[in-house]
Amino acid sequence: MNRDALEHAIRYIQLWLAERYEEEDVPGFVAAVAYKGEMLMNEAYGYADVERGIPMRPDHLFRIASHSKTFTATAIMQLAEEGRLRIDDRVVEYIPWLRDHEDSRWGNVTLRQLLSHGAGVIRDGLDSEYWNIERPFPDTDQFIREMTETGLVYDNNTQLKYTNYGYTLLGLVIEAVSGQPYNEFVLERIVRPLGLAHTFPEYRPELNQPAPEELVTGYTRREPKKRLPIAHVSTKAMSPATGFCSTAEDLCTYFTAQMVGSGKLLSDESKKEMQRPAWPMLMPGGPRDTEYGLGFVLHRYGERQTFGHSGGFPGCITDTMVDPKAGLVVTALTNAIDGPAGWIVAGIYRIISFFEEHDETTPAQIWSMFEGSYANLWGRIRIVATGDGLRTIHGYGWDPLLMVEKLAWVEDEMFKIAETSSGAPGGELVHFHTEQGRVESTRYGGAIYWPRAVWREKMAEQTRVSF
């Protein structure tokens, strides 16, 4: 992977995210990119707590919810490597009270099926109001009572049925085999060996306090004209499914360790087994090239095959995906229940792929001077200098590359729109007006665009003009 192209992409990503924060109604977010274990970007936007006016920092902690499943699956595989269990063992061998369940199908459920969400287990129990903060998350005794009253929803080993209760059972298996509380086992075997100083398997009240370890405040959707803060709660017995808290940097370190060849956490054979598709995942809106392995979501962004996990907790939506072939980890952490974490990760990967394709050689310095974000009354364009010339990028919403135009050099500071869509001013001229090596404005197909900072100053005056 061309390092110059990657660093060029990172600069563009930072610009894109800063502008997206200005345009979107989100309290805040953190986005990070690591390359072969090196943090290339770890940027914070907005507020960790709106009411207290606390700006978001890169080291703020988030509830990372179902990222927790990757830790639980890793712990199971560690025990398997030690010969203390086999992932094709039946779960009743480790949880005896399931032997007497009225639903005899429980006797056939294996650890592998729980890991891959193929066991047919109910997702969140018969009363999942803890997700609405209307009741506490179940403790172990309550969870056992609920499970003894609940049969399988589907026959095991027939389809993917995502389940937090299934991963809660895996936590009990880890406790039964290791003789340790789940939280202590994952701290001892995963968190501490990797030096994840800001990762915790469960919420603790002291994480509410100001720095150094401060948990973001999570927010509702707009209800109806403002977002409301959501109380922090413990996940109790469900920590193995959804309890973890972490930072963007710690997640980059952790998922780098999950790459084959890292020499950390597990053998490469175990990692390959976990990162191999077990079931297709049916996503809203139809197929999206998404599958599930053993504790990992597997997703394809174009030609880029990734593994990782998302997380949804009351007030925090998060996503981390790894491209092991490129050595990349991308994570996005948001503190709103409708936060755009998945869109951020997808956008970052799309931008990186664009610069990989078009930035094979370092752009000439003379083209780089034209780079920037320009705006007028109708919208914004971004000019980037790639290895084969200038490109104009139009991005709308969370699609950072909705339309890309190629500019051909004519003379001096004059270009022509050489490649574009039918409705755009194809074949027309683009002229950059510069002073002392800095672009003051550009006339693009007849319309003037100003550097973003200049446009902000002009906007109020221009909207009051009458002719």
Phi, psi and omega per residue, in radians:
M1 nan 2.283 -3.120
N2 -1.201 2.005 -3.087
R3 -1.128 -0.670 3.116
D4 -1.091 -0.725 3.119
A5 -1.119 -0.692 3.135
L6 -1.136 -0.768 3.137
E7 -1.168 -0.612 3.060
H8 -1.099 -0.739 3.104
A9 -1.085 -0.700 -3.134
I10 -1.077 -0.740 3.124
R11 -1.082 -0.695 3.126
Y12 -1.205 -0.688 3.108
I13 -1.040 -0.745 3.125
Q14 -1.066 -0.735 3.089
L15 -1.106 -0.818 -3.117
W16 -1.044 -0.814 -3.095
L17 -1.185 -0.677 3.107
A18 -1.061 -0.720 3.131
E19 -1.273 -0.616 3.096
R20 -1.121 -0.677 3.113
Y21 -1.081 -0.700 3.134
E22 -1.091 -0.576 -3.026
E23 -1.605 -0.416 -3.051
E24 -1.681 2.624 3.093
D25 -1.637 1.309 3.086
V26 -2.251 2.502 3.124
P27 -1.062 -0.834 -3.127
G28 -3.116 2.985 3.055
F29 -2.851 2.836 3.037
V30 -2.172 2.365 3.090
A31 -2.268 2.409 -3.088
A32 -2.441 2.608 3.057
V33 -2.317 2.251 3.050
A34 -2.079 2.518 -3.140
Y35 -2.245 1.972 -3.116
K36 0.911 0.713 3.080
G37 1.544 -0.112 3.139
E38 -1.716 2.248 3.095
M39 -1.303 1.994 3.087
L40 -1.618 -0.453 -3.103
M41 -2.693 2.390 3.039
N42 -2.658 1.513 -2.946
E43 -1.980 2.458 3.114
A44 -1.993 2.503 -3.110
Y45 -2.364 2.427 3.028
G46 1.424 -2.471 -2.975
Y47 -2.227 2.388 3.001
A48 -1.379 -0.504 3.076
D49 -2.550 1.928 -3.052
V50 -1.204 -0.789 -3.066
E51 -1.107 -0.673 -3.131
R52 -1.571 -0.030 3.112
G53 1.138 0.574 -3.120
I54 -1.559 1.987 3.124
P55 -1.111 2.569 3.060
M56 -1.180 2.383 3.059
R57 -2.052 2.697 3.091
P58 -1.062 -0.433 -3.108
D59 -1.656 0.196 3.063
H60 -1.196 2.551 3.114
L61 -1.574 2.548 3.077
F62 -2.213 2.659 2.901
R63 -1.285 2.035 -3.051
I64 -1.769 0.083 2.896
A65 0.855 -2.038 -2.975
S66 -1.258 -0.094 2.856
H67 -0.938 -0.486 -3.130
S68 -0.959 -0.574 -3.107
K69 -1.072 -0.553 3.135
T70 -1.188 -0.611 3.080
F71 -1.178 -0.755 -3.127
T72 -1.123 -0.778 3.120
A73 -1.103 -0.677 3.101
T74 -1.095 -0.739 3.124
A75 -1.089 -0.733 3.099
I76 -1.059 -0.773 -3.128
M77 -1.171 -0.571 3.061
Q78 -1.105 -0.753 3.110
L79 -1.150 -0.608 3.098
A80 -1.158 -0.727 3.131
E81 -1.113 -0.507 3.113
E82 -1.454 -0.022 3.135
G83 1.335 0.295 -3.093
R84 -1.579 -0.192 3.001
L85 -2.826 2.940 3.002
R86 -2.143 2.475 -3.046
I87 -1.259 -0.219 3.047
D88 -1.667 0.127 3.000
D89 -1.153 2.666 3.051
R90 -1.374 2.460 -3.072
V91 -1.105 -0.500 -3.126
V92 -1.128 -0.309 3.090
E93 -1.188 -0.382 -3.090
Y94 -1.993 -0.299 3.115
I95 -2.192 1.470 -2.984
P96 -1.023 -0.573 -3.077
W97 -1.146 -0.268 3.058
L98 -1.312 -0.328 3.139
R99 -1.057 -0.579 -3.058
D100 -1.644 0.215 -3.091
H101 -1.148 2.500 3.124
E102 -1.083 -0.496 3.099
D103 -1.551 1.795 -3.052
S104 -1.153 -0.279 3.136
R105 -1.093 -0.403 3.105
W106 -1.000 -0.482 -3.117
G107 -1.157 -0.258 -3.122
N108 -1.809 -0.101 -3.092
V109 -1.256 2.282 -3.140
T110 -1.860 2.869 3.071
L111 -1.083 -0.676 3.115
R112 -1.031 -0.738 3.140
Q113 -1.129 -0.652 3.066
L114 -1.168 -0.727 -3.133
L115 -1.078 -0.628 -3.055
S116 -1.710 0.108 -3.076
H117 1.065 0.579 -3.141
G118 -1.881 0.257 -3.060
A119 -1.567 -0.242 -3.113
G120 1.423 0.357 -3.065
V121 -1.384 2.511 3.076
I122 -0.953 2.527 -3.024
R123 -1.194 -0.981 -3.010
D124 -2.363 0.397 3.140
G125 1.480 3.078 -3.106
L126 -1.357 -0.329 3.117
D127 -2.316 1.656 -3.065
S128 -1.746 0.474 -3.104
E129 -1.189 -0.145 3.035
Y130 -1.112 -0.471 3.081
W131 -1.200 -0.394 3.069
N132 -1.674 0.172 -3.111
I133 0.997 0.579 3.098
E134 -1.701 -0.254 3.026
R135 -2.672 2.807 3.132
P136 -1.189 2.683 2.940
F137 -1.054 2.604 -3.081
P138 -1.200 2.445 2.938
D139 -1.439 -3.140 -3.037
T140 -1.069 -0.799 -3.127
D141 -1.061 -0.785 -3.136
Q142 -1.158 -0.696 3.115
F143 -1.055 -0.776 3.132
I144 -1.088 -0.730 3.109
R145 -1.060 -0.770 -3.126
E146 -1.156 -0.679 -3.123
M147 -1.196 -0.620 3.119
T148 -1.177 -0.343 3.128
E149 -1.690 0.009 -3.003
T150 -2.154 2.135 3.050
G151 -1.512 3.113 3.054
L152 -1.199 2.511 3.109
V153 -1.378 -0.703 3.078
Y154 -2.191 2.803 2.967
D155 -1.026 2.472 -3.140
N156 -1.183 2.663 3.051
N157 1.080 0.635 3.093
T158 -2.093 -0.483 -3.122
Q159 -2.907 2.915 3.069
L160 -1.412 2.224 2.977
K161 -2.339 1.818 -3.068
Y162 -1.045 2.349 -3.038
T163 -2.586 2.137 2.983
N164 -1.314 -0.569 3.124
Y165 -1.168 -0.577 3.087
G166 -1.105 -0.707 3.121
Y167 -1.307 -0.449 3.008
T168 -1.125 -0.698 3.044
L169 -1.047 -0.721 3.116
L170 -1.071 -0.597 3.052
G171 -1.080 -0.687 3.097
L172 -1.173 -0.604 3.075
V173 -1.107 -0.777 3.115
I174 -1.035 -0.739 3.118
E175 -1.130 -0.730 -3.106
A176 -1.147 -0.683 -3.078
V177 -1.394 -0.723 -3.055
S178 -1.483 -0.405 -3.064
G179 1.314 0.209 3.130
Q180 -2.088 2.663 2.944
P181 -1.004 2.521 -3.095
Y182 -0.926 -0.855 -3.054
N183 -1.050 -0.692 -3.136
E184 -1.218 -0.651 -3.135
F185 -1.092 -0.833 -3.095
V186 -1.229 -0.538 3.036
L187 -1.116 -0.783 -3.068
E188 -1.254 -0.626 -2.982
R189 -1.765 -0.338 -3.071
I190 -2.184 -0.967 -2.984
V191 -1.184 -0.937 -3.073
R192 -1.195 -0.733 3.121
P193 -1.042 -0.500 3.120
L194 -1.576 -0.042 -3.141
G195 1.207 0.577 -3.136
L196 -1.441 1.433 -3.006
A197 -1.232 -0.256 -3.082
H198 -2.128 0.585 3.112
T199 -2.165 2.279 -3.065
F200 -2.369 2.404 -3.112
P201 -1.325 -0.078 -3.134
E202 -2.756 2.645 3.077
Y203 -1.141 2.456 3.025
R204 -2.255 2.445 -3.095
P205 -0.946 -0.565 -3.105
E206 -1.170 -0.267 3.087
L207 -1.251 -0.195 3.065
N208 -1.316 -0.292 -3.022
Q209 -1.342 2.809 3.112
P210 -1.054 3.021 -3.066
A211 -0.669 2.655 0.295
P212 -1.538 -0.374 -3.105
E213 -2.011 1.619 -3.036
E214 -2.050 2.251 3.127
L215 -1.552 2.370 3.124
V216 -1.146 2.714 2.959
T217 -1.477 2.252 3.112
G218 -1.593 2.659 -3.044
Y219 -2.255 2.666 3.052
T220 -1.303 3.124 2.853
R221 -1.147 3.026 3.086
R222 -1.190 2.160 -2.998
E223 -2.227 1.490 -0.390
P224 -1.538 -0.329 -3.056
K225 -1.932 -0.052 3.106
K226 -2.623 2.737 3.061
R227 -1.500 2.533 -3.136
L228 -1.939 2.450 3.100
P229 -1.210 2.593 -3.129
I230 -1.947 2.367 -3.107
A231 -1.158 2.544 3.045
H232 -1.380 2.430 -3.129
V233 -2.415 2.762 3.051
S234 -1.540 2.534 3.104
T235 -1.625 -0.092 3.026
K236 0.899 -2.094 -3.067
A237 -1.138 -0.321 -3.067
M238 -1.616 0.226 3.067
S239 -0.924 -0.701 -3.137
P240 -1.114 -0.355 -3.126
A241 -1.708 -0.543 -2.933
T242 -2.745 0.238 -2.957
G243 -1.536 -0.311 -2.902
F244 -1.182 2.606 2.961
C245 -2.127 2.532 3.137
S246 -2.859 3.122 3.082
T247 -2.016 2.903 3.131
A248 -1.092 -0.740 -3.108
E249 -1.155 -0.754 3.112
D250 -1.086 -0.677 3.129
L251 -1.145 -0.658 3.074
C252 -1.097 -0.729 3.101
T253 -1.110 -0.795 -3.104
Y254 -1.109 -0.824 -3.088
F255 -1.307 -0.437 2.980
T256 -1.099 -0.690 3.106
A257 -1.143 -0.420 -3.141
Q258 -1.384 -0.126 3.122
M259 -1.256 2.482 3.008
V260 -1.040 2.307 -3.141
G261 1.701 -0.116 -3.124
S262 -1.279 -0.424 -3.091
G263 1.310 0.263 -3.075
K264 -2.131 2.656 3.028
L265 1.232 -0.989 -3.029
L266 -2.498 2.884 2.999
S267 -1.207 2.778 3.103
D268 -1.092 -0.586 -3.136
E269 -1.133 -0.707 3.098
S270 -1.143 -0.711 3.130
K271 -1.107 -0.746 3.123
K272 -1.102 -0.631 3.103
E273 -1.140 -0.707 -3.138
M274 -1.231 -0.564 -3.057
Q275 -1.657 0.213 3.085
R276 -1.662 2.391 -3.117
P277 -1.058 2.354 3.031
A278 -1.909 -0.737 -3.124
W279 -2.477 2.542 2.955
P280 -1.286 2.559 3.084
M281 -1.836 2.167 3.078
L282 -1.486 2.064 -3.052
M283 -1.852 2.680 3.071
P284 -0.956 2.344 3.127
G285 1.562 0.032 3.088
G286 1.903 -3.073 -3.087
P287 -1.036 2.422 3.120
R288 -2.358 0.548 3.108
D289 0.960 0.768 -3.107
T290 -2.135 2.349 3.124
E291 -2.380 3.015 3.086
Y292 -2.189 2.391 3.074
G293 -1.768 -2.261 3.055
L294 -1.921 1.534 -3.131
G295 1.590 -0.054 -3.112
F296 -2.215 2.446 2.902
V297 -1.417 2.395 3.116
L298 -2.031 2.117 -3.040
H299 -2.400 2.493 3.128
R300 -1.873 2.191 3.004
Y301 -1.858 1.704 -3.045
G302 1.115 -2.121 3.108
E303 -1.605 0.051 -3.028
R304 -1.680 1.980 3.125
Q305 -1.589 2.195 -3.078
T306 -2.214 2.843 2.958
F307 -2.336 2.733 3.131
G308 2.887 -2.533 3.090
H309 -2.881 2.691 2.982
S310 -1.822 3.067 3.107
G311 -2.662 2.350 3.089
G312 -2.242 2.001 -3.141
F313 -2.240 2.684 3.092
P314 -0.948 1.816 3.123
G315 1.780 -0.134 -3.135
C316 -2.469 2.152 3.008
I317 -2.041 2.244 -3.009
T318 -2.386 2.805 -3.142
D319 -2.777 2.386 3.063
T320 -2.432 2.205 3.120
M321 -2.325 2.462 -3.022
V322 -2.013 2.265 2.946
D323 -1.778 1.666 -3.034
P324 -1.184 -0.534 3.136
K325 -1.109 -0.706 -3.140
A326 -1.545 -0.211 -3.096
G327 1.340 0.452 -3.059
L328 -1.830 2.465 2.919
V329 -2.170 2.266 3.096
V330 -2.177 2.242 3.129
T331 -2.338 2.532 3.080
A332 -2.374 2.258 -3.089
L333 -2.173 2.172 -3.114
T334 -2.172 2.662 -3.121
N335 -1.986 0.870 3.016
A336 -2.516 2.573 -3.064
I337 -1.196 -0.269 3.035
D338 -2.026 0.482 -3.088
G339 -1.079 2.546 -3.021
P340 -1.539 0.729 -3.055
A341 -1.023 -0.801 -3.130
G342 -1.106 -0.665 3.104
W343 -1.147 -0.655 3.139
I344 -1.127 -0.841 -3.137
V345 -1.065 -0.792 3.135
A346 -1.080 -0.729 3.134
G347 -1.123 -0.715 3.132
I348 -1.091 -0.798 3.137
Y349 -1.135 -0.635 3.136
R350 -1.151 -0.721 3.122
I351 -1.132 -0.766 3.125
I352 -1.043 -0.749 3.131
S353 -1.102 -0.659 3.124
F354 -1.076 -0.814 -3.103
F355 -1.254 -0.535 3.036
E356 -1.067 -0.703 -3.088
E357 -1.293 -0.679 -2.975
H358 -1.885 -0.051 -3.062
D359 -2.094 0.740 -3.091
E360 -1.132 -0.485 3.054
T361 -2.171 2.678 -3.118
T362 -1.156 2.246 -3.128
P363 -1.137 2.560 3.113
A364 -1.075 2.531 -3.103
Q365 -1.002 -0.554 -3.110
I366 -1.138 -0.501 3.100
W367 -1.412 -0.586 -3.073
S368 -1.058 -0.493 -3.093
M369 -1.131 -0.361 -3.117
F370 -1.518 -0.138 -3.099
E371 -1.120 2.527 3.068
G372 2.716 3.128 3.118
S373 -1.870 2.228 -3.092
Y374 -2.171 2.569 -3.063
A375 -2.495 2.717 2.910
N376 -2.550 -2.895 -3.039
L377 -1.049 -0.521 -3.017
W378 -1.598 -0.254 3.139
G379 2.739 -2.786 -3.036
R380 -2.329 2.542 2.996
I381 -2.185 2.696 3.070
R382 -2.153 2.223 3.123
I383 -1.756 2.254 3.082
V384 -2.244 2.548 3.086
A385 -1.736 2.008 3.113
T386 -1.826 3.117 -3.082
G387 -1.111 -0.396 -3.121
D388 -2.014 0.450 3.049
G389 2.199 -2.820 -3.130
L390 -1.632 2.548 3.007
R391 -2.215 2.511 2.996
T392 -1.857 2.195 -3.078
I393 -1.956 2.204 3.038
H394 -1.898 2.058 3.097
G395 -2.138 2.378 3.140
Y396 -2.244 2.414 -3.086
G397 1.033 -2.417 -3.114
W398 -1.640 0.214 3.018
D399 -1.650 1.837 -3.039
P400 -1.353 -0.179 -3.054
L401 -2.387 0.860 -3.085
L402 -1.085 -0.718 3.071
M403 -2.499 2.351 3.128
V404 -2.178 2.213 3.119
E405 -1.916 2.529 3.076
K406 -1.785 2.317 3.120
L407 -1.847 2.289 3.097
A408 -1.792 2.336 -3.119
W409 -1.229 2.377 3.099
V410 -1.852 -1.078 3.077
E411 -2.930 2.677 3.093
D412 0.775 -2.014 -3.105
E413 -1.860 0.463 -3.093
M414 -1.918 2.316 3.087
F415 -2.265 2.949 3.068
K416 -2.173 2.466 3.099
I417 -1.328 1.738 -2.978
A418 -1.532 -0.605 -3.113
E419 -2.370 2.180 -3.141
T420 -2.846 -2.999 3.109
S421 -1.508 2.951 -3.073
S422 -1.127 -0.573 -3.073
G423 -1.498 -0.062 -3.120
A424 -1.641 2.936 -3.095
P425 -1.366 1.038 -3.132
G426 -1.048 2.475 3.135
G427 1.406 -0.157 -3.130
E428 -1.497 2.984 -2.988
L429 -1.643 2.682 3.038
V430 -2.206 2.143 -3.116
H431 -2.150 2.142 3.101
F432 -1.622 2.191 3.067
H433 -1.705 2.046 -3.075
T434 -2.102 2.655 3.006
E435 -2.421 2.198 3.135
Q436 0.926 0.766 3.053
G437 1.324 0.213 -3.124
R438 -2.207 2.390 -3.134
V439 -1.301 2.170 3.099
E440 -1.623 -0.565 3.098
S441 -2.947 2.944 3.030
T442 -2.446 2.349 3.035
R443 -1.671 1.974 -2.969
Y444 -2.004 1.801 -3.110
G445 1.033 0.594 3.110
G446 1.739 -0.426 -3.108
A447 -1.731 2.452 3.124
I448 -1.540 2.299 3.011
Y449 -2.018 2.467 -3.112
W450 -1.968 2.641 2.976
P451 -0.922 2.531 -2.971
R452 -0.935 -0.761 -3.115
A453 -1.110 -0.676 3.129
V454 -1.195 -0.720 -3.124
W455 -1.078 -0.657 3.109
R456 -1.018 -0.713 -3.134
E457 -1.205 -0.597 -3.078
K458 -1.467 -0.355 -2.939
M459 -1.038 -0.864 -3.095
A460 -1.084 -0.724 3.136
E461 -1.164 -0.749 -3.082
Q462 -1.154 -0.655 -3.099
T463 -1.268 -0.173 3.104
R464 -1.703 -0.116 -3.084
V465 -1.254 2.408 3.027
S466 -2.201 2.571 -3.118
F467 -2.101 nan nan
